Amino acid sequence: MMSYIWIAIGSAIGGAARYWCTGFAARLFGETFPWGTLLVNITGSLIIGFFATLTGPDGRFFVSSTTRQFVRIPNVRLEYVQNEPKGIQTAFWRSVGPSQNIFVARASLMSLPQPAKKDPVEYRRALLDKSPRAKACSIWPPRSQAGASP
């Protein structure tokens, strides 16, 4: 039970330090690049490395193995065997492989019509002009036909 308490305390201190450090870096360098995340990750890696070195078997400080187990993870071999249906490339979360890229592309595409001051449906249909087959399969009818009955 005591291990869980120490983990909770360490998590609280680490979370507060990450929040402060990220805000500090954003005020210092600006928010265009996640400098805070980079700074926190590098600093955390250095602290873990120093702790592991100083408390190692031939280090300067002696600590129990249970204290070190949260810093030093033993070597573990992990293998992934893909057992999926043939013909469909899937990712590790059992979705179609490039699904995260498709999400980003669609989200970016959704934000383009507004600065161009165009109707989103007409904007997307205009992008399909060079591909008549894709345009024929489009789920977006032209605005002139949207209210018309077949």
C-alpha positions in Angstrom: 0.0 0.0 0.0 2.8 2.3 0.8 4.1 1.9 -2.8 0.9 3.3 -4.2 1.1 6.3 -1.8 4.6 7.1 -3.0 3.5 6.7 -6.6 0.6 9.1 -6.0 2.9 11.7 -4.3 5.5 11.4 -7.1 2.7 11.7 -9.8 1.4 14.8 -8.1 4.8 16.5 -7.8 5.7 15.5 -11.4 2.3 16.7 -12.8 2.7 20.1 -11.0 6.3 20.4 -12.2 5.3 19.6 -15.8 2.5 22.1 -15.7 4.8 24.9 -14.3 7.7 24.1 -16.6 5.4 24.0 -19.7 3.9 27.4 -18.8 7.3 28.8 -18.1 8.7 27.7 -21.5 5.6 29.1 -23.2 6.0 32.5 -21.6 9.7 32.5 -22.4 9.8 31.1 -26.0 6.2 31.5 -27.2 3.5 28.9 -27.9 4.2 28.1 -31.5 6.3 25.1 -30.7 5.8 22.8 -27.7 9.1 23.9 -26.0 7.7 23.1 -22.6 7.1 19.5 -23.5 10.6 19.2 -24.9 12.1 20.8 -21.9 10.1 18.7 -19.4 11.0 15.4 -21.3 14.7 16.2 -21.4 14.8 17.4 -17.8 12.9 14.3 -16.6 15.2 12.0 -18.6 18.3 13.7 -17.0 16.9 13.3 -13.5 16.0 9.7 -14.0 19.5 9.0 -15.5 21.2 10.7 -12.6 19.1 8.9 -10.0 19.7 5.5 -11.7 23.5 6.2 -11.8 23.8 7.5 -8.2 21.7 4.6 -6.8 23.2 1.8 -8.9 25.0 -1.2 -7.4 28.3 0.7 -7.7 26.8 4.2 -7.2 27.3 6.6 -4.3 24.0 6.1 -2.5 22.4 2.9 -1.4 18.6 2.6 -1.8 16.4 -0.5 -1.7 15.5 -2.3 -4.9 11.8 -1.4 -4.4 12.7 2.3 -4.6 14.7 1.8 -7.8 12.1 -0.4 -9.5 10.1 2.7 -10.5 13.1 4.2 -12.3 14.8 1.2 -13.7 12.7 -1.2 -15.7 14.3 -4.6 -16.4 14.9 -5.7 -19.9 11.7 -7.1 -21.4 11.3 -8.6 -24.8 8.0 -7.8 -26.3 6.9 -9.2 -29.7 4.0 -8.3 -31.8 2.5 -10.9 -34.1 0.1 -9.5 -36.6 -2.9 -11.9 -36.9 -5.2 -9.9 -39.1 -7.2 -10.7 -42.2 -5.2 -10.6 -45.5 -5.7 -7.6 -47.7 -6.5 -5.0 -45.1 -3.6 -3.2 -43.5 -4.4 -2.6 -39.9 -2.6 -0.6 -37.2 -1.8 -1.6 -33.7 -5.2 -0.4 -32.4 -7.0 -2.7 -34.9 -8.1 0.1 -37.1 -7.3 0.6 -40.7 -3.6 1.4 -40.9 -3.5 5.1 -41.9 -6.6 6.1 -39.9 -4.8 8.7 -37.8 -3.4 10.3 -41.0 -6.9 10.4 -42.5 -8.3 12.1 -39.4 -5.7 14.8 -39.6 -6.2 15.3 -43.3 -10.0 15.5 -42.9 -9.7 17.9 -40.0 -7.4 20.1 -42.0 -9.7 20.0 -45.0 -12.6 21.0 -42.8 -10.8 24.2 -41.7 -9.9 25.4 -45.3 -13.3 26.7 -46.6 -13.8 29.2 -43.8 -10.7 31.4 -44.6 -11.5 31.1 -48.3 -15.1 32.3 -47.5 -16.6 29.4 -49.5 -19.4 27.0 -48.8 -17.8 23.8 -47.3 -19.8 21.4 -49.5 -19.0 23.2 -52.7 -15.4 23.6 -51.7 -15.0 19.8 -51.2 -16.9 19.0 -54.4 -14.6 21.4 -56.3 -11.6 19.5 -55.0 -13.0 16.4 -56.7 -13.3 18.0 -60.1 -10.3 16.1 -61.4 -11.7 12.8 -60.3 -15.2 12.3 -61.8 -15.5 8.8 -60.3 -14.9 10.0 -56.8 -17.2 12.9 -57.4 -20.0 10.5 -58.5 -19.5 8.5 -55.3 -19.6 11.7 -53.2 -22.2 11.8 -50.4 -22.5 15.5 -50.9 -24.9 16.5 -53.7 -24.5 19.9 -55.2 -26.4 22.6 -53.3 -28.7 23.1 -56.2 -29.9 19.5 -55.9 -29.8 19.2 -52.1 -33.5 20.0 -51.7 -34.7 18.5 -55.0 -36.6 15.2 -54.9 -35.5 12.4 -57.3 
